[in-house]
Amino acid sequence: MSTSTPPRIAIIGAGPGGLTCARILQRHGVFATVYDRDASRSARDQGGTLDMHPGSGRKALREAGLLDEFTALARPEGRQMRLVGRDGQVLFDAAPPEAGGGADAVDGNPEIDRGQLRDLLLNSLHPGTVRWSHKLAHVEPLTVGVHRLHFADGATADADLVIGADGAWSTVRRRLSGAAPVYTGVTFVETGLDDADTRHPALAALTGDGTMLALDDNRGFIAQRNSHRHVRVYVGMRTGENWHRDAGLDVADEAAVREALLKEFTGWSPDLLGFITDTDTGYTNRPLYALPVPHTWPHTPGLTLLGDAAHLMSPFSGMGANLAMLDGADLARALVDPATTTDDAVRAYEDLLLPRSAAAAEGAAEGIAGAFAPDSAAQTLAHMTRHH
């Protein structure tokens, strides 16, 4: 950055994209403060497993100097993809190829738990970089390019660049865009199996080493291997956004939720219904949302977005976290260029980000439409056959 005074950079959100940006900035001697609403790094579960793509997530990790550490944690065997019919029969099973040597020689898209990835990024930052328990309430413009951050506890901070990495319901985005996430028509009910190979051997075997899909007639199961012998399960349905309230269900009533889900999957194999009945974690309702496509905003000095705040899309792109990390890396790389101003760096980043994210979001919309359709089993089988 061509400036005599280092800019005050605030990153809102300690997710993969925001942390990647902070890490790469620090590697180049540029300090940024990360503000996150969580009380601590361990305040909540970070979710399931991620596959890191060579041209996005792993590229960002390389620029962050963390690729070797990632490789030590990643699970190449997690790339296995299996498709199962509603009768429980395996229709497609693609085991990963043998990986070559070295971090850059890993084939395919090795898996890592979200929590492990976040810890890897957090541990790479200088102490004090992340300010926990800072829930952003609103952003106030002061002068051109300068904004004041107002937090829920009454604290404030001024910044020359505010980077909104604050996820689906971004507060920073409200200052740039009137767009809001829209329900996709699909809801996941998340559940899980602990110590799966010992406690649930049949379901563990059906899952395999990576991800198992069983999709048909607007419904389906997605089971993912996580570390520590845990299998995370998503029971998916094309249904109303408030399906549980419409049915008079309390989502905390496990017996009632179990009964409702079993009715939704009448006629499916008992082998698959075990993913509903044998839960060790209860049920968490997760309606899926996406931003309109394309999502754009007018360039505004001192503000920008990355990750879900910029391009929330369904998980059927397989690119959400990968794109967020690539966003963070691209923005950091632009900001550390000594030949450009902060504002020009952000402009260059947004010129790269917006068309790329629009293309990915279009693919994600097509993906979820095909996965939860009347003929989703046939569509998914054809897709897997083409791509493997």
NORFENVEN-V895400 format. One record per pair of residues at least 12 apart in sequence whose ideal C-beta (glycine too) atoms are under 7 Angstrom apart, sorted by the first residue. I is the first residue (numbers start at 0). GAP is how many residues later the second one is. Records with the same first field share a line. If there is no record, write none. Layout:
# NORFENVEN-V895400
I = GAP / GAP
This chain:
# NORFENVEN-V895400
0 = 334 / 335 / 337 / 339 / 340 / 341 / 344
1 = 336 / 337 / 338 / 339
2 = 338 / 339
5 = 24
6 = 153 / 154 / 335
7 = 150 / 151 / 152
8 = 23 / 150 / 152 / 154
9 = 23 / 25 / 139 / 147 / 149 / 152 / 153
10 = 21 / 23 / 152 / 154
11 = 23 / 124 / 150 / 151 / 152 / 153 / 154 / 160
12 = 23 / 152 / 153 / 154
13 = 20 / 22 / 116
14 = 150 / 152 / 292 / 309
15 = 101 / 102 / 105 / 305 / 308 / 309
16 = 148 / 289 / 290 / 307 / 308 / 310 / 311
17 = 16 / 145 / 147 / 310
18 = 15 / 99 / 102 / 103
19 = 40 / 44 / 101 / 305 / 308 / 309
20 = 142 / 285 / 307 / 310 / 311
21 = 12 / 103 / 107
22 = 41 / 98 / 101 / 102
23 = 39 / 40 / 305 / 308 / 309
24 = 307 / 310 / 311
25 = 99 / 100
26 = 38
27 = 308
29 = 305 / 306
32 = 96 / 98
33 = 95 / 96 / 97
34 = 96 / 99 / 101
35 = 94 / 96 / 98
36 = 97 / 98
37 = 94
38 = 93 / 94
39 = 92
40 = 81
45 = 68 / 69 / 72
46 = 67
47 = 66 / 176 / 178 / 184
48 = 29 / 62 / 63 / 64 / 175 / 176 / 177
49 = 61 / 62 / 64 / 67 / 271
50 = 28 / 58 / 59 / 60 / 267
51 = 18 / 22 / 57 / 58 / 60 / 270
52 = 56 / 269
55 = 263 / 266 / 267 / 269 / 270
56 = 264 / 265 / 268
58 = 267 / 270
59 = 265 / 266 / 268 / 269
62 = 266 / 270
63 = 60
65 = 54 / 58
66 = 36
67 = 35
68 = 51
69 = 42 / 50
70 = 32 / 35
72 = 39 / 43 / 47
73 = 36 / 37 / 38
74 = 35 / 36 / 37
75 = 20 / 23 / 30 / 34
76 = 19 / 132 / 133
77 = 32 / 33 / 131 / 132 / 147
78 = 17 / 29 / 30 / 31 / 32 / 131
79 = 14 / 15 / 16 / 128 / 129 / 130
80 = 13 / 129 / 130 / 303
81 = 126 / 130
82 = 130 / 297 / 298 / 301
83 = 122 / 128 / 130 / 188
84 = 129 / 292
85 = 128 / 130 / 182 / 183
86 = 182
87 = 181 / 183 / 184
90 = 290
91 = 289 / 292 / 293
93 = 290 / 294
95 = 12
110 = 99
112 = 113 / 114
115 = 111
133 = 17
134 = 16 / 17
135 = 13 / 15 / 30 / 35
136 = 13 / 14 / 15
137 = 12 / 33
138 = 23 / 32 / 33 / 36
141 = 16
143 = 157
144 = 15 / 156 / 157 / 198
145 = 12 / 14 / 156
146 = 12 / 15 / 155 / 156
148 = 13
159 = 142 / 182
160 = 141 / 181
161 = 140 / 141
162 = 141 / 143 / 168
163 = 140 / 141 / 145
164 = 141 / 142 / 144
165 = 143
166 = 141 / 142
167 = 13 / 121 / 140 / 144
168 = 12
169 = 135 / 139
171 = 131 / 133 / 137
172 = 132 / 136
174 = 128
175 = 121 / 124 / 127 / 129
176 = 118 / 120
178 = 112 / 113 / 116
180 = 108 / 109 / 110 / 131
181 = 107 / 108 / 110
182 = 58 / 104 / 106
183 = 104 / 105 / 106 / 130 / 184
184 = 53
185 = 50 / 52 / 102 / 182 / 186
186 = 50 / 52 / 56 / 98 / 99 / 100 / 101
187 = 46 / 47 / 48 / 98 / 100
188 = 46 / 72 / 94 / 95 / 96
189 = 43 / 44 / 94 / 96
190 = 42 / 44 / 88 / 90 / 91 / 92
191 = 38 / 39 / 40 / 41 / 87 / 88 / 89
192 = 37 / 38 / 40 / 85 / 87
193 = 36 / 86
194 = 34
195 = 33 / 34 / 35
196 = 32
199 = 78
201 = 69 / 72
202 = 28 / 71 / 72 / 75
203 = 27
205 = 65
206 = 16 / 18 / 24
208 = 16
209 = 15
210 = 13
212 = 167
213 = 58
214 = 156 / 161 / 162 / 165
215 = 160 / 161
216 = 157
217 = 19 / 20 / 154 / 155 / 156
218 = 17 / 18 / 45 / 46
219 = 16 / 151 / 152 / 156
220 = 12 / 14 / 51 / 54
221 = 12 / 14
222 = 52
232 = 42
234 = 26 / 40 / 41
235 = 136
236 = 27
237 = 134
240 = 46
243 = 41
246 = 13
250 = 32 / 34
253 = 28 / 29
256 = 26
257 = 18 / 19
260 = 15
261 = 14
287 = 26
288 = 23
289 = 22 / 23 / 24 / 71 / 74 / 75
290 = 20 / 21
292 = 65 / 68 / 69 / 72
293 = 60 / 64
294 = 15 / 16
295 = 58
298 = 48 / 51
300 = 42
303 = 42 / 45 / 46
305 = 18 / 21 / 22 / 25
306 = 17 / 20
307 = 12 / 16
309 = 17 / 43 / 47
310 = 12 / 46 / 49 / 50
312 = 47 / 48 / 51
313 = 50 / 51 / 53 / 54
315 = 48 / 51 / 52 / 55
316 = 43 / 46 / 47 / 50
318 = 41
322 = 34 / 37
326 = 26
329 = 19 / 22 / 23
330 = 18
333 = 14 / 15
